[in-house]
Amino acid sequence: MQLLSAGVKFRKWRLSLFALIWYALATIGILLKIRLGESKYNNFRIFRQVFWHTINGTNLYSAYPSEYFDTNHYGPFFSVPIAPFAVVPPPVGVFFWCMANAAILLYAIRQLPLTFKGQNVILLIAAIEMMTSIQNAQFNCIMTSWIILSYTLVQKEKDFWAVFFIVAGTLVKLYGIVGISFFLFSKHKEQFLISFIFWLAVLFFIPVLISSFSYIAQSYVDWYHALAGKNAQNVINKDGSIDLSVMGLIDRIFKIHLSNITVLIPAAVLYLLPMLRFNQYKSTSFRVNYLALLLIGVVIFSSSAESPTYIIAMTGVGIWFVLSKKNTLNIALLIFALVLTSLSSTDLIPRSLKLSIILPYGLKTLPCFFIWAHLLSSLITKNFEV
């Protein structure tokens, strides 16, 4: 009994240690921004005003140069989850917003059906991108968490709550829609579909409580037009800071401009191929690897992908690496991703190299694309039941 008690205490100590390191990194990331003033966390200024503009009934997607630069591109539902952080002073709100992002991502990774060591490896691989997202006060850590939780809850046969995260993620940033794929893994498909309709109605109407039905309905129309305009702007932008996608990569390296649909349709077909292997569904490794494929792909095939978005993709890379064989190829691919995808956003990479090669060619995308293709090949050909 004493040995058992000692083992439990040791595990709790390890959990606390990794949580402490994780939160310390997040704290450092946001405090470095807060000390520079509100102008340095402009994204959060946009986010908090989504709540206040909803309250006041003003257009969510107009420019407000006196409040922030750039414009909002998140759905009207975002006014609800951002509310607790919008009603306090901005420095307080941004701090707790970023810590909530870090906490929810840590929790989600801990729910994965992997060993404690494997979960820690994912946290280490994702740590740099987590700090990048935190320093930009972005929503991407929570988005990553919601996709993961939609998967883990389906596996726990809690489809009602799994679908909540799918719908919530979709109504905030669209990325959450990839969770629809987990319908095929569900043992309660009817409940899944009914839950989807339920949550779509509920989460659509919740912002009405702080505004009006007509305002929210119009805001969804405005959101569509805002996203269409942003996509068009991303495609023509050549500074390397946005459209960090496969489409942008092809455009910058080969000088071949392909419409998004030209790339997305073949990618969608490739995504479907592993799902035709119904006999593999019983394998946890197959299902979790497919989750990793979705996390990577939702970023690298998005023309809206920016550097802080890559916390989603690198979490997928982490999951893939934990489940993969530790051979020369896989280790090399991981190092390639850590250096070119994660470290390229830091001061550890010479500025001259970033400005002359990495940014102009959008190379942050390249390692994740290679890993996505490698993982896809495994999901199509490998027998995961062995």
C-alpha positions in Angstrom: 0.0 0.0 0.0 2.9 2.4 0.8 4.4 1.7 -2.6 1.1 2.3 -4.3 0.6 5.6 -2.4 4.2 6.6 -3.3 3.4 5.9 -7.0 0.3 8.0 -6.9 2.2 10.9 -5.3 5.0 10.6 -7.9 2.5 10.7 -10.7 0.7 13.8 -9.2 4.1 15.5 -8.8 4.9 14.8 -12.5 1.5 16.2 -13.5 2.1 19.3 -11.5 5.6 19.8 -12.8 4.6 19.7 -16.5 1.6 21.9 -15.8 3.8 24.4 -14.0 6.3 24.5 -16.9 3.4 24.9 -19.4 1.8 27.7 -17.5 5.1 29.4 -16.9 5.8 29.4 -20.7 2.3 30.9 -21.3 2.8 33.5 -18.6 6.1 34.6 -20.0 4.6 34.8 -23.5 1.8 37.1 -22.5 3.6 39.2 -20.0 6.2 40.1 -22.6 3.3 41.6 -24.6 1.4 43.2 -21.8 4.4 45.2 -20.6 4.6 46.8 -24.1 1.1 48.3 -23.9 -2.3 47.6 -25.4 -1.2 48.2 -29.0 0.9 45.1 -28.8 -2.0 42.8 -28.3 -4.2 44.1 -31.0 -5.9 40.7 -31.6 -7.4 40.8 -28.1 -8.6 44.3 -28.6 -10.5 43.1 -31.7 -11.8 40.1 -29.8 -13.1 42.0 -26.8 -14.9 44.5 -29.1 -16.8 41.6 -30.7 -18.7 41.5 -27.4 -19.2 45.2 -27.1 -20.2 45.7 -30.7 -22.8 42.9 -30.3 -24.1 44.6 -27.2 -24.3 47.9 -29.0 -25.7 46.4 -32.3 -22.8 47.8 -34.4 -21.4 45.9 -37.4 -19.0 43.2 -36.3 -16.9 43.3 -39.5 -16.5 47.1 -40.1 -13.2 48.8 -39.6 -12.8 50.7 -36.3 -9.4 52.4 -36.5 -10.0 54.3 -33.2 -10.3 51.0 -31.4 -7.9 48.7 -33.2 -6.3 48.0 -36.6 -7.3 45.2 -38.9 -10.9 43.8 -38.7 -12.7 41.0 -37.0 -13.1 37.7 -38.9 -14.8 35.6 -36.2 -18.4 34.6 -36.1 -21.1 36.3 -34.0 -21.2 33.4 -31.6 -17.7 34.5 -30.5 -19.3 37.3 -28.5 -20.3 34.7 -25.9 -17.1 32.9 -25.0 -15.1 36.2 -25.1 -17.6 38.0 -22.8 -15.9 37.2 -19.4 -12.6 38.6 -20.8 -14.2 41.7 -22.4 -15.9 43.1 -19.3 -12.6 43.6 -17.3 -9.8 46.0 -18.1 -7.8 44.9 -21.2 -4.5 44.0 -19.4 -6.5 41.8 -17.0 -8.7 40.4 -19.8 -5.8 39.5 -22.1 -3.8 37.8 -19.3 -6.7 35.5 -18.3 -7.7 35.0 -22.0 -4.2 33.7 -22.8 -4.0 31.6 -19.6 -7.4 30.1 -20.5 -6.1 29.2 -23.9 -3.1 27.4 -22.4 -5.2 25.6 -19.7 -7.8 24.3 -22.1 -5.1 23.0 -24.5 -3.3 21.3 -21.7 -6.5 19.7 -20.6 -7.4 18.5 -24.1 -4.0 16.9 -24.7 -4.4 15.1 -21.3 -7.6 13.5 -22.6 -5.9 11.8 -25.5 -5.7 8.0 -25.2 -1.9 8.1 -25.0 0.6 7.4 -22.3 1.5 10.2 -19.9 5.0 10.3 -21.5 3.4 10.5 -25.0 1.2 13.4 -23.9 4.3 15.2 -22.5 6.1 14.7 -25.9 3.1 16.4 -27.6 3.3 19.3 -25.1 7.0 19.7 -25.8 6.6 19.7 -29.6 3.7 22.2 -29.4 5.3 24.5 -26.8 6.9 27.0 -29.2 3.8 27.3 -31.3 1.7 27.7 -28.1 3.9 30.6 -27.0 3.6 32.1 -30.5 -0.2 31.9 -30.4 -0.2 33.2 -26.8 2.0 36.2 -27.7 -0.5 37.1 -30.4 -3.4 36.6 -27.9 -5.0 34.3 -30.5 -7.8 31.8 -30.2 -5.9 29.0 -31.8 -5.0 27.1 -28.7 -8.7 26.8 -27.8 -9.6 25.9 -31.4 -7.0 23.1 -31.2 -8.6 21.9 -27.9 -12.1 21.9 -29.2 -11.1 19.7 -32.2 -9.3 17.3 -29.9 -12.2 17.2 -27.4 -14.7 16.6 -30.1 -12.7 13.5 -30.9 -12.1 12.3 -27.4 -15.7 12.7 -26.4 -16.9 10.7 -29.3 -14.6 7.9 -28.2 -16.0 8.2 -24.7 -19.5 7.9 -26.3 -20.4 11.4 -25.1 -21.6 12.5 -28.5 -23.9 15.2 -27.2 -20.9 17.2 -25.8 -18.6 16.2 -28.6 -20.9 17.9 -31.1 -21.1 21.0 -28.9 -17.4 21.6 -29.5 -17.8 20.9 -33.3 -20.6 23.4 -33.7 -19.0 26.0 -31.3 -15.7 25.8 -33.2 -17.5 26.1 -36.6 -19.5 29.1 -35.5 -16.3 30.9 -34.2 -13.7 30.1 -36.9 -15.0 27.4 -39.3 -12.0 25.2 -38.5 -14.2 23.2 -36.1 -16.2 21.7 -39.0 -13.5 19.1 -39.5 -14.9 17.4 -36.4 -17.8 16.2 -38.5 -15.4 13.5 -39.7 -15.7 11.9 -36.2 -19.3 11.0 -37.1 -17.9 7.9 -38.8 -16.2 6.8 -35.5 -19.4 7.4 -33.5 -21.3 4.4 -32.0 -24.4 6.7 -31.7 -24.8 8.2 -35.1 -28.5 9.2 -34.6 -27.6 11.0 -31.4 -24.7 12.7 -33.1 -27.0 14.1 -35.9 -29.7 15.1 -33.5 -27.1 16.8 -31.2 -25.7 18.7 -34.2 -29.1 20.1 -35.1 -29.8 21.0 -31.4 -26.5 22.7 -30.8 -26.6 24.6 -34.1 -29.9 26.1 -33.1 -28.9 26.8 -29.5 -25.5 28.4 -30.3 -27.0 30.4 -33.1 -29.6 31.9 -30.7 -27.4 32.4 -27.6 -25.9 35.8 -28.9 -29.5 36.9 -29.5 -29.8 37.2 -25.7 -27.4 40.1 -25.7 -28.6 41.6 -29.0 -31.5 40.8 -31.3 -32.4 38.1 -33.8 -32.3 40.4 -36.8 -28.9 41.7 -35.8 -27.4 38.2 -35.4 -28.9 36.9 -38.6 -27.5 39.9 -40.5 -24.1 39.4 -38.7 -23.9 35.9 -40.2 -24.5 37.3 -43.6 -21.8 39.9 -43.0 -19.4 37.2 -41.7 -19.7 35.3 -45.0 -18.8 38.4 -47.0 -16.0 39.3 -44.6 -14.5 35.8 -45.0 -14.8 35.9 -48.8 -13.1 39.3 -48.8 -10.3 38.1 -46.5 -9.7 35.1 -48.7 -9.4 37.2 -51.8 -6.9 39.5 -49.9 -4.9 36.5 -48.6 -4.5 35.2 -52.2 -3.0 38.4 -53.6 -0.8 39.1 -50.5 2.8 38.3 -51.1 4.6 39.3 -47.9 4.7 35.8 -46.6 3.0 36.5 -43.3 -0.4 35.2 -44.4 -1.7 32.4 -46.6 0.8 30.0 -45.1 -0.9 27.2 -46.9 -0.2 24.6 -49.6 -1.8 27.0 -52.1 0.5 29.8 -51.0 3.5 27.5 -51.1 2.8 26.5 -54.7 2.3 30.1 -55.7 5.5 31.4 -54.0 7.8 28.6 -55.0 6.6 27.6 -58.5 4.9 30.9 -59.4 1.8 29.0 -60.3 -1.4 30.5 -59.0 -4.0 27.9 -58.4 -7.5 28.7 -57.1 -8.2 27.3 -53.7 -10.8 24.9 -55.1 -8.2 23.4 -57.4 -6.2 22.2 -54.4 -9.0 21.6 -51.9 -11.0 19.2 -54.0 -8.1 16.7 -54.5 -7.2 17.2 -50.8 -10.8 16.4 -49.8 -10.7 13.2 -51.9 -7.5 12.1 -50.3 -9.0 12.8 -46.8 -11.8 10.4 -47.7 -9.6 7.5 -48.8 -8.6 6.4 -45.2 -12.2 6.6 -44.1 -13.1 3.9 -46.7 -11.0 1.5 -44.6 -13.9 0.5 -42.3 -12.1 -2.5 -41.0 -9.4 -0.2 -39.4 -11.9 1.9 -37.4 -11.6 -0.5 -34.4 -7.9 0.5 -34.1 -7.3 3.4 -31.6 -4.0 4.2 -33.4 -5.8 4.6 -36.7 -8.4 6.9 -35.3 -5.9 9.1 -33.4 -3.7 9.3 -36.4 -6.7 10.5 -38.4 -7.2 13.2 -35.8 -3.6 14.2 -36.3 -4.1 14.3 -40.1 -7.1 16.6 -39.6 -5.2 19.0 -37.2 -2.4 19.4 -39.7 -4.6 19.6 -42.8 -7.1 22.1 -41.5 -4.2 24.6 -41.3 -2.1 23.8 -44.3 -5.1 23.9 -46.6 -6.4 27.2 -45.3 -5.6 30.4 -47.1 -6.2 32.2 -43.8 -3.4 30.3 -42.1 -0.9 32.6 -40.3 2.1 31.8 -38.1 0.0 31.7 -34.8 -2.4 29.2 -36.5 0.3 26.6 -36.5 -0.3 25.5 -32.9 -3.1 23.5 -34.4 -0.9 21.8 -37.0 2.1 21.3 -34.7 -0.2 19.6 -32.1 -1.1 17.2 -34.9 2.6 16.7 -35.7 3.1 15.9 -32.0 0.3 13.3 -32.0 1.7 11.8 -35.2 5.2 11.5 -33.9 4.2 9.9 -30.6 2.3 7.2 -32.5 4.9 6.7 -35.2 8.0 4.5 -35.3 11.1 6.4 -34.2 13.0 5.7 -37.4 15.4 8.0 -39.2 12.8 9.4 -41.6 10.3 10.2 -38.9 12.9 11.8 -36.6 14.2 13.9 -39.5 10.7 15.0 -40.4 10.1 16.1 -36.8 13.4 18.0 -36.6 12.5 19.6 -40.0 9.2 20.8 -38.5 10.6 22.0 -35.3 13.2 24.1 -37.0 11.4 25.4 -40.1 7.8 25.6 -38.8 8.2 26.4 -35.1 11.7 28.1 -34.7 11.3 30.1 -37.8 8.9 32.3 -35.9 11.5 33.0 -33.2 14.6 35.1 -32.9 16.7 31.9 -32.9 16.6 31.9 -36.7 18.7 34.7 -38.3 16.5 37.6 -39.4 18.3 37.7 -42.8 17.4 34.1 -43.4 13.7 34.7 -42.5 13.4 37.8 -44.7 15.3 36.3 -47.7 14.0 32.7 -47.8 11.5 31.6 -45.2 9.0 34.3 -45.4 9.1 35.0 -49.2 8.5 31.3 -50.0 6.1 30.6 -47.1 8.4 27.7 -46.0 6.7 27.4 -42.6 4.1 25.2 -44.3 6.5 22.8 -46.0 7.5 20.4 -43.2 3.8 20.1 -42.1 2.8 19.3 -45.7 5.5 16.6 -45.9 4.3 15.1 -42.6 0.7 15.3 -43.7 1.5 13.4 -46.9 3.5 10.8 -45.1 0.8 10.3 -42.5 -1.9 10.1 -45.2 0.1 7.4 -46.9 0.2 5.4 -43.7 -3.5 5.8 -43.1 -4.2 4.5 -46.6 -1.8 1.5 -46.7 -0.9 0.4 -43.2 -2.7 -2.3 -41.3 -3.3 -0.7 -37.8 -4.9 -3.8 -36.4 -1.6 -5.7 -36.2 
